Structures are given as C-alpha cells and as structure tokens.
Amino acid sequence: MTPREALPATIATARLVLRAPVMTDLADLVTLANNWQVIEPTAVMPFPYLEEHGRSFLQRVGDPQSPLAYAIASAGRLIGVVSLKFEPGKRPELGYWLGQPHWGQGFAPEAVIGLLDAARASGQIPQISARVLESNPGSIRVLEKAGFTIEERTHSVVERHRGKPLLIMAWSAA
C-alpha cells in the first residue's frame, strides 16, 4: 500500500468533513475559487476560475498523477479544498485554499490538522512540506497552528510569484 492509498477516503473533524470532491460541488467550487484574493497566493490555480477549470479539476479526482484532493465540506457544501501532492523521491506537499466567505473562522487549520492527523495515523507519511509566500501571514498562521515549522527561506520560481520571498515549511508525524 502506498502512502497515498493509506489515507482514508473521508476524514471527519469537529465541524468539517474532508471527502472526495464530486461533480455536485461544481457550482460552489467555481463560485468560491473565482476570486483573485483566493487564487493569487496559489501556485497553479487559473484566474479567472471558470466552469471548465472546475470540471477539469473534478474529472482528475482519483487520478494517481494528480494531488490527492479532499473537498473541505461544511453542512455538506464545499467551502474549499485541501490536498497532498505525491511525487517519487519527495515528501508529500500540502496545498489548500478556502473560499473567502469562510475565512477567519478556523476552518483552514481545522481541515489541515484533520488531514495531518490522518497522515500520522496511516503510519506511512512521516513528513509533509508546504510552500507559502512570506506575504501571506494568514496561511503562515494556518501552517504554524498545524505544527509546521520554517525549514528554508527562498524565492518563488512559479510564474505568478517569480522572485517573491517564499517559505518552505515542514511537518513531522513524530
């Protein structure tokens, strides 16, 4: 069993359910993701975020070449996405975004901690990394609340953020 396969299909936290994104999430996905304040700190999400982008994302769910994505659901509705990207020879990399109407309510750290708890329980994912722009203090706080520590200070190489100060953060199951 691979580390990816060791993670559960559904993860429940106090207020959220992390589950596979499904086609019925499309309207919420597009509505929440089509917001520059949500998209700008991400490395790869397109803007504007159109229905075709949402459909493409949802069609790739379950593809072992794509990140393992969980819908962050509250009261059954998608409010964001949290994922782990698995690449051979590298630590899994955490990614997430949350719709702006849901910011400031503790949902992002709750979702991230839920996924990390599942990773720890799997016994197969000893470390996870995350990249965050230094200019994104909210996301840095989310990662710190979840137990990530700064491992390296560098500069982004992705097109959208090329040259901007970037933190590489790490979490350990130990």
C-alpha positions as CSV (number, residue, x, y, z in Angstrom):
1,M,0.0,0.0,0.0
2,T,1.4,3.4,-0.9
3,P,1.2,6.4,1.4
4,R,-1.5,7.9,-0.8
5,E,-3.5,4.7,-0.6
6,A,-3.1,4.6,3.2
7,L,-5.1,7.8,3.6
8,P,-8.9,7.4,4.3
9,A,-11.5,8.4,1.7
10,T,-13.3,10.6,4.3
11,I,-11.9,12.5,7.3
12,A,-14.3,14.0,9.9
13,T,-13.3,16.9,12.2
14,A,-15.4,18.7,14.8
15,R,-17.1,20.9,12.2
16,L,-16.0,19.6,8.8
17,V,-15.9,16.6,6.6
18,L,-13.0,16.1,4.2
19,R,-14.2,14.0,1.3
20,A,-13.6,13.5,-2.4
21,P,-14.7,16.5,-4.5
22,V,-17.7,15.4,-6.7
23,M,-19.4,16.9,-9.7
24,T,-22.3,18.3,-7.5
25,D,-19.6,20.6,-5.9
26,L,-19.0,22.3,-9.2
27,A,-21.2,25.4,-8.6
28,D,-19.6,26.0,-5.1
29,L,-16.2,25.3,-6.5
30,V,-16.4,27.8,-9.3
31,T,-18.1,30.5,-7.2
32,L,-15.6,30.3,-4.4
33,A,-12.5,29.8,-6.5
34,N,-13.2,32.6,-9.0
35,N,-11.9,35.2,-6.6
36,W,-8.4,36.8,-7.1
37,Q,-7.8,37.0,-3.3
38,V,-8.3,33.2,-3.1
39,I,-6.3,32.4,-6.3
40,E,-3.4,34.8,-6.1
41,P,-1.5,33.0,-3.3
42,T,-1.9,29.7,-5.0
43,A,0.8,28.4,-7.4
44,V,-1.3,26.8,-10.1
45,M,-5.0,27.7,-10.0
46,P,-6.0,29.7,-13.0
47,F,-7.8,33.1,-12.9
48,P,-10.5,33.7,-13.8
49,Y,-11.5,30.3,-12.5
50,L,-14.2,29.2,-14.9
51,E,-16.6,26.3,-15.0
52,E,-14.3,24.5,-17.4
53,H,-11.5,24.6,-14.8
54,G,-13.8,23.2,-12.2
55,R,-14.9,20.4,-14.4
56,S,-11.3,19.6,-15.3
57,F,-10.3,19.5,-11.7
58,L,-13.3,17.3,-10.7
59,Q,-12.6,14.9,-13.6
60,R,-9.0,14.4,-12.4
61,V,-10.1,13.5,-8.8
62,G,-8.7,10.0,-8.2
63,D,-6.0,10.2,-10.9
64,P,-2.8,9.0,-9.2
65,Q,-0.8,11.6,-11.2
66,S,-2.9,14.4,-9.6
67,P,-2.7,15.6,-6.0
68,L,-4.9,13.7,-3.6
69,A,-7.7,16.3,-3.1
70,Y,-10.3,16.5,-0.4
71,A,-13.3,18.8,-0.5
72,I,-13.5,20.8,2.7
73,A,-17.2,20.5,3.4
74,S,-19.3,22.2,5.9
75,A,-23.0,21.3,6.2
76,G,-22.5,19.2,3.1
77,R,-21.3,22.1,0.9
78,L,-17.8,22.6,-0.5
79,I,-16.1,25.6,1.1
80,G,-12.5,24.8,0.0
81,V,-10.0,22.1,-1.0
82,V,-7.0,20.6,0.9
83,S,-4.6,18.2,-0.9
84,L,-1.4,16.3,-0.8
85,K,0.8,16.1,-3.9
86,F,2.8,12.9,-4.0
87,E,5.9,12.8,-6.2
88,P,8.5,10.0,-6.2
89,G,11.5,10.7,-4.0
90,K,9.9,13.8,-2.4
91,R,7.9,14.4,0.8
92,P,4.2,14.9,0.1
93,E,3.4,18.6,-0.3
94,L,0.3,20.2,1.3
95,G,-1.8,22.6,-0.6
96,Y,-5.1,24.2,0.3
97,W,-7.5,27.1,-0.3
98,L,-10.6,28.2,1.4
99,G,-13.5,30.4,0.0
100,Q,-13.3,33.9,1.2
101,P,-16.7,33.9,2.9
102,H,-15.2,31.2,5.2
103,W,-12.0,33.0,6.2
104,G,-11.3,33.8,9.8
105,Q,-13.5,31.0,11.3
106,G,-10.7,28.5,11.9
107,F,-11.8,26.2,9.1
108,A,-8.4,26.1,7.3
109,P,-6.4,25.0,10.3
110,E,-9.1,22.5,11.3
111,A,-9.0,21.0,7.8
112,V,-5.2,20.9,7.6
113,I,-4.9,19.4,11.1
114,G,-7.6,16.8,10.2
115,L,-5.6,15.7,7.1
116,L,-2.3,15.7,9.1
117,D,-3.9,13.6,11.9
118,A,-5.0,11.1,9.2
119,A,-1.4,11.1,7.7
120,R,0.0,10.4,11.2
121,A,-2.5,7.6,11.8
122,S,-1.6,6.0,8.5
123,G,1.9,5.4,9.8
124,Q,3.2,5.8,6.2
125,I,3.7,9.6,6.0
126,P,6.4,10.7,8.3
127,Q,6.8,14.2,6.9
128,I,4.9,16.7,4.8
129,S,6.1,20.0,3.3
130,A,4.3,23.2,2.3
131,R,5.3,26.3,0.4
132,V,3.9,29.7,1.4
133,L,4.6,33.2,0.3
134,E,6.0,35.4,3.1
135,S,3.4,38.0,2.1
136,N,0.6,35.6,3.2
137,P,0.6,35.8,7.0
138,G,-2.8,34.1,7.3
139,S,-1.6,31.0,5.6
140,I,1.6,31.0,7.6
141,R,-0.5,31.1,10.8
142,V,-2.6,28.1,9.5
143,L,0.5,26.1,8.9
144,E,2.1,27.1,12.3
145,K,-1.2,26.1,14.1
146,A,-1.0,22.7,12.4
147,G,2.6,22.2,13.6
148,F,4.6,23.2,10.6
149,T,7.9,25.0,11.1
150,I,10.0,27.1,8.8
151,E,12.7,24.9,7.1
152,E,14.0,27.3,4.5
153,R,13.6,30.9,3.2
154,T,13.9,31.2,-0.5
155,H,12.2,32.8,-3.5
156,S,9.4,31.5,-5.7
157,V,10.1,30.1,-9.1
158,V,6.5,29.7,-10.2
159,E,5.4,32.2,-12.9
160,R,2.8,34.0,-10.8
161,H,5.1,34.7,-7.9
162,R,8.6,34.6,-9.6
163,G,11.2,36.1,-7.2
164,K,8.8,36.8,-4.3
165,P,10.1,35.7,-0.8
166,L,8.9,32.1,-0.1
167,L,8.9,29.9,3.0
168,I,9.4,26.2,2.8
169,M,7.7,24.7,5.9
170,A,7.8,21.2,7.2
171,W,5.6,19.0,9.4
172,S,6.7,15.8,11.1
173,A,4.5,13.0,12.3
174,A,7.0,12.3,15.1
